[in-house]
Amino acid sequence: MKRYKITINGNPYDVAIKRVNQGEAVVEVNGSEYHVDILEEPVLHKTPQIVRRQEVYDVSKRPVQTRAADRVAPSSGVIKAPLPGLILEVSIKEGDEIKIGQQVLRMEAMKMENNIQSNRDGRVVSVRVKKGDSVLEGDILAEIGD
């Protein structure tokens, strides 16, 4: 049973549709029951209609997303994995002097080989991975000190 609150010429009515059968309906209006003839059947849409609301986004208020590997300043000396992958080759060892941009290791990520380079000049403090290791995005691969 469907209930409606309607107004006609400013007068409120409480309407309940009790039954609908082939052009006839039983309707209760403010507690009184009426049998009414339906002159025109409502058209029912079998296919749902999608109504898209136009939304305007203010990109200046959108939060900036960063990858875990980008959260450390490039000059910090911590080298992190930019993507999940597999270590193919380690080119440094603890105690080595290295220059900015020098290859530290080679890794496979997303079916591509990536050369990971030093982000600063300095001495290798620690190497935390070896050939064959699997790493996740943001894992620390090596640390470079002064």
Secondary structure, DSSP 8 states (H G I E B T S, - for coil): -EEEEEEETTEEEEEEEEEEETTEEEEEETTEEEEEE-SS-----SS-----------GGGS-----GGGSS-GGGSEEE-SSSEEEEEE---TT-EE-TT-EEEEEEETTEEEEEE-SSSEEEEEE---TT-EE-TT-EEEEEE-
